[in-house]
Amino acid sequence: MKNGLENISMKDFYSSRSFDELPLVSVIIPVFNVERYLKRALLSIKNQSYKKLEILCVNDGSTDGSVEILNAIKAGDDRIKVIDKQNGGPASARNAGLDAAKGKYISFVDSDDELDPLAYEQLVWQAETNDADIVVFGGKCFPKVDVPEWIENRMSPDDHVYEGDAVKYALFHEPSSRPFIWLHFLRRELIEREPKLRMNEAMDLGEDQFFQYCYFPRAKKVVFTKEQLYHYYWNNEGSIMWQHNLQKVNKFQKHLVLVDVTIKYWQDNRIDDPYGELVSWMIDLLYNDWNKFPAYLKIEFAKQIVEIIEHNNLYDVMRLCGDVKKQFGEIQAAAAIEIDTDKAIAEDIRMLTEEIDRVEGDIVATLKSKKYKIGKLLTKRWERVDEESVLPQDKKLN
């Protein structure tokens, strides 16, 4: 797919075009009770070097000072539009933004994050000169403290271009393809083409990843760039990404829903999966959740995974999935077990008690150690560890 612009530098691209000739970018920002971070996020978009933007702020029923901040920053800038709606969650808010969008390109930004000042200048140039349906770009985490390796991995793409059937390969083998939708710069026509795509509002976990599984197979060309243009504040209280800090069981159940609706969508729309890539992703996702459960829960949840395989007639496809056969074998073996639940719970309690005793012993040993005592003497009194708060109630140092 050539458009004659592939070798044009960013400088030449912009110097040869008037403002009217540039494409409009629709930036969609769901807003819900983020007054602490909202101004920072909005200003990073408002002050972009690329000016041809419509900034769609979807107020999802905020009850704090977010609305006042929106109205203050909106004043004097007709590019900023505030859409008010009842609270419905991130998927509902993003859908409201998609319904209102008029740009050639779509960008999603979370209301507690930021963009590099040159982000849209870079992304428009990449999309236009490559005639790309999707541009996947990189990002940085702030603060850079205890950031999980998997997050950094997915925010660090290399430079690649995929066309035709290779796009589906990228969906499964390029880490940045999923799950962060704010790293995707999308041609709006990709989503608006009939049947139109919207996020599944019934899902409260994984709805953005399901959306990616819907629009990626439609793309004819996807460009990955290593430019780190998104600033992700990954551990802010109330952030969109972490408001679903669910218990493991709830997370697993919602991943089951994600898997089921994704498989159904691919089957209903006859999207080819000749190498079993989708099923491999499904087993890998569910196995990573499943393997963290105690024995009695593993057996019950293994039965649910096997039920999805059977319900969707996936056993033939499973033969192609060599990379996850071992994991699925473990799941099948667990699903075949009939368990004495009371006995299993008692065994888990015994193991948990042993682990608690071990940790408590480590705490006492640390507090008694020579290194700790020397460090305590060298530390200001008000900066010292509160020993009573970490010392087990039935343990004494002397």
C-alpha positions as CSV (number, residue, x, y, z in Angstrom):
1,M,0.0,0.0,0.0
2,K,1.9,3.0,-1.3
3,N,0.9,6.7,-1.2
4,G,4.1,8.3,-2.5
5,L,4.9,9.9,0.9
6,E,6.9,7.1,2.6
7,N,10.3,8.9,2.4
8,I,9.1,12.4,3.3
9,S,10.7,13.7,6.5
10,M,8.5,15.2,9.3
11,K,9.8,18.7,8.6
12,D,9.1,18.5,4.9
13,F,5.7,16.9,5.5
14,Y,4.5,19.9,7.6
15,S,6.3,22.6,5.7
16,S,4.5,21.6,2.5
17,R,1.0,21.7,4.0
18,S,-1.4,24.4,5.2
19,F,-3.4,24.1,8.4
20,D,-6.5,23.3,6.4
21,E,-4.8,20.5,4.6
22,L,-3.9,18.7,7.8
23,P,-6.2,16.0,9.2
24,L,-8.3,16.5,12.3
25,V,-7.4,14.4,15.3
26,S,-10.2,13.5,17.8
27,V,-8.8,13.1,21.3
28,I,-11.1,11.2,23.7
29,I,-10.6,11.6,27.4
30,P,-12.9,9.9,29.9
31,V,-13.2,11.9,33.1
32,F,-14.4,10.6,36.4
33,N,-13.3,12.1,39.8
34,V,-9.7,12.9,38.8
35,E,-9.4,16.5,40.0
36,R,-5.9,15.9,41.3
37,Y,-4.5,15.1,37.9
38,L,-6.9,16.4,35.3
39,K,-5.4,19.9,34.7
40,R,-2.0,18.3,34.1
41,A,-3.4,15.9,31.5
42,L,-5.5,18.5,29.7
43,L,-2.7,21.0,29.4
44,S,-0.4,18.3,27.9
45,I,-3.0,17.9,25.1
46,K,-4.0,21.6,24.8
47,N,-0.3,22.6,24.4
48,Q,0.5,20.0,21.7
49,S,2.7,21.3,18.8
50,Y,0.0,19.8,16.5
51,K,-2.9,22.2,16.8
52,K,-5.7,20.6,14.6
53,L,-7.4,18.7,17.4
54,E,-10.9,18.3,18.8
55,I,-10.5,17.5,22.5
56,L,-13.5,15.5,23.7
57,C,-13.7,15.4,27.5
58,V,-16.4,13.0,28.5
59,N,-17.6,13.8,32.1
60,D,-18.7,10.4,33.3
61,G,-20.8,11.7,36.2
62,S,-17.9,13.2,38.3
63,T,-18.8,14.4,41.8
64,D,-15.6,16.1,42.7
65,G,-14.1,19.3,41.2
66,S,-13.3,17.8,37.8
67,V,-16.2,19.7,36.0
68,E,-14.9,23.0,37.3
69,I,-11.4,22.2,36.0
70,L,-12.8,21.2,32.6
71,N,-14.8,24.4,32.2
72,A,-11.8,26.6,33.3
73,I,-9.4,25.0,30.8
74,K,-12.1,25.0,28.1
75,A,-12.6,28.8,28.3
76,G,-11.1,30.5,25.2
77,D,-10.3,27.2,23.4
78,D,-13.1,26.1,21.1
79,R,-11.3,22.8,20.4
80,I,-12.3,21.5,23.8
81,K,-15.8,20.1,24.1
82,V,-17.3,18.7,27.3
83,I,-19.8,15.9,27.0
84,D,-21.8,15.3,30.2
85,K,-23.3,11.9,30.9
86,Q,-24.4,9.7,33.8
87,N,-21.7,7.4,35.2
88,G,-21.3,4.3,33.1
89,G,-17.7,3.4,33.3
90,P,-14.7,3.9,31.0
91,A,-16.2,1.9,28.1
92,S,-19.4,3.9,28.1
93,A,-17.4,7.2,28.3
94,R,-15.2,6.2,25.4
95,N,-18.2,5.2,23.3
96,A,-19.7,8.6,23.9
97,G,-16.5,10.2,22.7
98,L,-16.5,7.9,19.6
99,D,-20.1,8.9,18.8
100,A,-19.2,12.6,18.9
101,A,-15.8,12.4,17.1
102,K,-15.4,13.9,13.7
103,G,-11.6,13.6,13.1
104,K,-9.8,11.4,10.6
105,Y,-7.9,9.9,13.5
106,I,-8.8,8.8,17.0
107,S,-6.6,8.9,20.1
108,F,-7.6,7.8,23.6
109,V,-6.0,9.5,26.7
110,D,-6.7,8.7,30.3
111,S,-7.4,11.7,32.4
112,D,-4.5,11.1,34.8
113,D,-1.8,10.7,32.2
114,E,0.1,13.0,29.8
115,L,1.4,13.2,26.3
116,D,4.8,14.3,25.0
117,P,4.4,17.8,23.5
118,L,5.3,16.5,20.0
119,A,3.1,13.4,20.2
120,Y,0.4,14.2,17.7
121,E,2.9,15.9,15.3
122,Q,4.8,12.6,15.2
123,L,1.7,10.3,15.0
124,V,0.0,12.2,12.2
125,W,3.2,12.2,10.2
126,Q,3.6,8.4,10.8
127,A,0.0,7.7,9.9
128,E,-0.2,9.9,6.8
129,T,3.2,9.0,5.2
130,N,2.7,5.3,5.8
131,D,-1.0,5.3,5.0
132,A,-1.5,3.3,8.2
133,D,-4.8,2.3,9.8
134,I,-3.1,2.0,13.2
135,V,0.1,3.5,14.6
136,V,1.3,1.8,17.8
137,F,3.7,3.9,19.8
138,G,5.6,3.7,23.1
139,G,5.4,5.3,26.5
140,K,7.1,5.9,29.9
141,C,5.8,5.1,33.4
142,F,5.8,7.8,36.1
143,P,6.9,7.5,38.8
144,K,9.4,4.9,37.7
145,V,9.3,3.0,41.0
146,D,8.4,-0.7,41.2
147,V,7.0,-0.7,37.7
148,P,6.1,-4.3,36.7
149,E,8.3,-5.6,33.9
150,W,5.3,-6.6,31.8
151,I,4.1,-3.0,31.7
152,E,7.4,-1.7,30.6
153,N,7.6,-4.4,28.0
154,R,4.3,-3.5,26.5
155,M,5.2,0.2,26.4
156,S,8.5,-0.4,24.5
157,P,7.7,-1.4,20.9
158,D,10.4,-1.6,18.2
159,D,10.0,0.0,14.7
160,H,8.0,-2.4,12.5
161,V,5.5,-2.2,9.7
162,Y,2.9,-5.0,9.1
163,E,0.6,-5.3,6.1
164,G,-2.2,-7.7,5.0
165,D,-2.2,-11.0,6.8
166,A,0.8,-10.0,8.9
167,V,-1.4,-7.6,10.9
168,K,-2.9,-10.5,12.8
169,Y,0.6,-11.8,13.5
170,A,1.4,-8.5,15.0
171,L,-1.8,-8.6,17.2
172,F,-0.5,-11.8,18.9
173,H,3.3,-11.3,18.8
174,E,3.9,-7.6,19.3
175,P,3.6,-6.9,23.0
176,S,2.4,-3.4,22.5
177,S,-0.6,-4.6,20.5
178,R,-2.4,-5.2,23.8
179,P,-3.9,-4.2,26.2
180,F,-3.2,-0.4,26.4
181,I,-5.6,1.3,24.0
182,W,-4.0,4.7,24.7
183,L,-0.9,3.5,22.8
184,H,-2.9,3.1,19.6
185,F,-3.5,6.0,17.1
186,L,-6.4,4.9,15.0
187,R,-7.9,5.8,11.6
188,R,-11.5,6.5,12.6
189,E,-12.8,4.9,9.4
190,L,-11.5,1.6,10.8
191,I,-14.0,1.8,13.6
192,E,-16.9,3.5,11.8
193,R,-16.9,1.1,8.9
194,E,-20.1,-1.0,9.0
195,P,-20.8,-2.8,11.2
196,K,-19.5,0.0,13.5
197,L,-17.4,-1.0,16.4
198,R,-17.9,0.2,20.0
199,M,-16.6,-1.0,23.3
200,N,-18.6,-3.6,25.2
201,E,-20.2,-1.6,28.1
202,A,-21.3,-4.8,29.8
203,M,-17.7,-5.7,30.6
204,D,-16.0,-4.0,33.5
205,L,-12.6,-5.5,32.9
206,G,-10.9,-6.2,29.6
207,E,-13.3,-4.2,27.5
208,D,-10.5,-2.2,25.8
209,Q,-8.6,-5.5,25.0
210,F,-11.8,-7.0,23.4
211,F,-12.1,-3.8,21.4
212,Q,-8.6,-4.3,20.1
213,Y,-9.4,-7.8,19.0
214,C,-12.3,-6.3,17.0
215,Y,-10.5,-3.5,15.2
216,F,-7.0,-5.0,14.6
217,P,-8.2,-7.7,12.1
218,R,-9.8,-4.9,10.0
219,A,-6.5,-3.0,9.5
220,K,-4.6,-3.3,6.2
221,K,-1.5,-1.7,7.6
222,V,-0.1,-1.2,11.1
223,V,3.0,0.8,12.0
224,F,4.9,0.3,15.3
225,T,7.2,3.1,16.4
226,K,9.6,3.1,19.3
227,E,8.9,6.8,20.0
228,Q,7.9,7.0,23.7
229,L,5.1,9.6,23.5
230,Y,2.7,8.6,26.3
231,H,3.4,9.3,30.0
232,Y,1.5,6.8,32.1
233,Y,1.0,7.5,35.8
234,W,0.5,3.9,36.6
235,N,-0.2,3.9,40.4
236,N,-2.3,7.0,41.0
237,E,-5.2,6.5,43.3
238,G,-8.4,6.7,41.3
239,S,-6.7,6.3,37.9
240,I,-8.8,4.7,35.2
241,M,-6.3,1.8,34.8
242,W,-6.4,0.8,38.4
243,Q,-9.9,1.5,39.6
244,H,-10.6,-2.2,38.8
245,N,-8.1,-3.5,41.4
246,L,-10.2,-6.6,41.9
247,Q,-9.6,-9.7,43.8
248,K,-8.1,-12.6,41.9
249,V,-11.3,-14.5,41.6
250,N,-13.2,-11.6,40.2
251,K,-10.4,-10.9,37.7
252,F,-10.4,-14.5,36.6
253,Q,-14.2,-14.5,36.1
254,K,-14.0,-11.4,34.0
255,H,-11.2,-12.8,31.9
256,L,-13.5,-15.7,31.2
257,V,-16.0,-13.3,29.9
258,L,-13.4,-11.5,27.8
259,V,-12.2,-14.7,26.3
260,D,-15.8,-16.0,25.6
261,V,-17.0,-12.8,23.8
262,T,-13.7,-12.5,21.8
263,I,-14.0,-16.0,20.5
264,K,-17.6,-15.5,19.7
265,Y,-16.9,-12.3,17.8
266,W,-14.2,-13.9,15.7
267,Q,-16.4,-16.9,14.9
268,D,-19.4,-14.8,14.1
269,N,-17.4,-12.6,11.8
270,R,-15.5,-15.5,10.3
271,I,-12.1,-14.1,11.1
272,D,-9.5,-16.7,10.3
273,D,-7.2,-18.1,13.0
274,P,-5.4,-20.8,11.0
275,Y,-2.5,-21.2,13.5
276,G,-4.6,-21.1,16.7
277,E,-3.1,-17.8,17.8
278,L,-6.4,-16.7,19.4
279,V,-6.8,-19.9,21.4
280,S,-3.1,-19.8,22.5
281,W,-3.7,-16.3,23.8
282,M,-6.8,-17.5,25.6
283,I,-5.1,-20.4,27.3
284,D,-2.1,-18.2,28.3
285,L,-4.2,-15.5,29.7
286,L,-6.4,-17.8,31.8
287,Y,-3.6,-20.1,32.9
288,N,-1.7,-17.1,34.3
289,D,-4.7,-16.3,36.5
290,W,-5.6,-20.0,37.2
291,N,-2.1,-21.0,38.3
292,K,-2.2,-18.6,41.3
293,F,-5.2,-20.2,43.0
294,P,-5.2,-22.8,45.8
295,A,-5.9,-26.4,44.9
296,Y,-9.6,-26.5,45.5
297,L,-10.3,-23.3,43.4
298,K,-8.0,-24.6,40.6
299,I,-10.2,-27.6,40.1
300,E,-13.4,-25.6,40.0
301,F,-12.0,-23.0,37.6
302,A,-10.3,-25.6,35.4
303,K,-13.8,-27.0,34.7
304,Q,-14.9,-23.5,33.6
305,I,-12.0,-23.2,31.2
306,V,-12.6,-26.6,29.7
307,E,-16.3,-25.7,29.3
308,I,-15.4,-22.7,27.1
309,I,-13.2,-25.0,24.9
310,E,-16.1,-27.5,24.6
311,H,-18.8,-24.9,24.1
312,N,-16.9,-23.2,21.2
313,N,-15.7,-26.5,19.6
314,L,-12.0,-25.6,20.0
315,Y,-10.5,-29.0,20.6
316,D,-9.4,-29.3,16.9
317,V,-7.8,-25.9,17.0
318,M,-6.0,-26.8,20.3
319,R,-3.9,-29.3,18.3
320,L,-2.2,-26.3,16.6
321,C,-1.4,-24.6,19.9
322,G,1.9,-26.3,20.7
323,D,3.1,-23.4,22.9
324,V,0.3,-23.8,25.4
325,K,-0.4,-27.6,25.3
326,K,1.4,-28.2,28.6
327,Q,-0.6,-25.5,30.3
328,F,-3.9,-26.8,28.9
329,G,-2.8,-30.3,29.9
330,E,-2.5,-29.2,33.5
331,I,-6.0,-27.5,33.3
332,Q,-7.6,-30.6,31.8
333,A,-6.0,-32.8,34.5
334,A,-7.4,-30.6,37.3
335,A,-10.8,-30.4,35.7
336,A,-11.1,-34.2,35.8
337,I,-10.5,-34.3,39.6
338,E,-13.4,-34.7,42.0
339,I,-12.4,-32.9,45.2
340,D,-13.2,-33.0,48.9
341,T,-13.6,-29.3,49.4
342,D,-13.4,-29.3,53.2
343,K,-10.2,-31.3,53.1
344,A,-8.7,-29.0,50.4
345,I,-9.6,-25.9,52.4
346,A,-8.0,-27.4,55.6
347,E,-4.8,-28.1,53.7
348,D,-4.7,-24.5,52.3
349,I,-5.2,-23.2,55.9
350,R,-2.3,-25.3,57.1
351,M,0.0,-24.1,54.4
352,L,-1.0,-20.5,55.0
353,T,-0.4,-20.8,58.7
354,E,3.1,-22.2,58.0
355,E,3.8,-19.2,55.7
356,I,2.6,-16.7,58.3
357,D,4.9,-18.3,60.9
358,R,7.9,-18.1,58.5
359,V,7.3,-14.4,57.7
360,E,6.8,-13.5,61.4
361,G,10.1,-15.3,62.2
362,D,11.9,-13.3,59.4
363,I,10.5,-10.1,60.9
364,V,11.8,-10.9,64.4
365,A,15.2,-12.0,63.1
366,T,15.5,-8.7,61.1
367,L,14.6,-6.6,64.1
368,K,17.2,-8.5,66.3
369,S,20.0,-8.3,63.7
370,K,23.1,-6.2,64.2
371,K,22.7,-4.5,60.8
372,Y,19.2,-3.3,61.8
373,K,20.3,-2.0,65.2
374,I,23.2,-0.1,63.7
375,G,20.9,1.4,61.0
376,K,18.4,2.4,63.8
377,L,21.1,4.3,65.6
378,L,22.0,6.2,62.4
379,T,18.4,7.0,61.5
380,K,16.6,10.1,62.8
381,R,14.0,9.2,65.4
382,W,11.0,10.4,63.4
383,E,12.2,8.4,60.4
384,R,12.6,5.1,62.2
385,V,10.4,2.1,61.6
386,D,7.5,1.7,64.1
387,E,8.5,-1.7,65.5
388,E,5.2,-2.2,67.3
389,S,3.4,-1.9,63.9
390,V,5.5,-4.6,62.2
391,L,6.2,-6.9,65.2
392,P,3.6,-9.8,65.5
393,Q,1.5,-9.4,68.6
394,D,2.6,-12.7,70.2
395,K,6.3,-12.1,69.5
396,K,8.8,-10.3,71.6
397,L,12.3,-9.0,70.9
398,N,13.7,-9.8,74.3
